[in-house]
Amino acid sequence: MLVWYEIHDSAESAINKEKQIKKWKRTWKLKLIEKDDPEWIDLYESIC
């Protein structure tokens, strides 16, 4: 289920962001998701 994504200009910047987010506390990650997708709707269909 895809509940959050972010577009980057390069693979390198996306990888760096992913590594940064992995270090975040779980509550910070939940806030990031719920800011744009409060109902946790699967976003996969909207980007395909």
N, C-alpha and C positions, 0 to 999 in steps of 0.2 A: 504494500500500500504506500503510495507516494503522498505525503502530507505537506512537504515543503521542498522547495528547490530554489536555486539562485543561479542566475546566468552570469558567466564570466567571459572575459575577452580571450583568455587562453587556458589551456589545460593546466599550466603551471599555477596560475592564480587560483583556479578551482581546487587544485590539490592542496595548496597552502591554506585556503579557507577551511577545507575539510579537516586538515590537521589541527587547525586552531579550534574549531568547534568541538572536536573530539576531546579537547582538554577542558571544555566548559563543564560546569556542574549541570546535573540533569534539569534542575529548575530553570536554568537559563535557556536550555534547549527547548523546553516546553513553552516558555514565553515567546521564543522566536517563532515556533510553529503557530501558536495560538494568536499571535499578532495578525497574521495574514489568513489563517485557516482555523478559526475558533471552533468550528464544528468537526474538524478532522475529516474533511471530505477527501476522498481519493482524487488527486489531481492528475493522475496519469492520463485519463481520457482527454483532459483539456489541453494537453501539450502534444498529443499524437496527431 
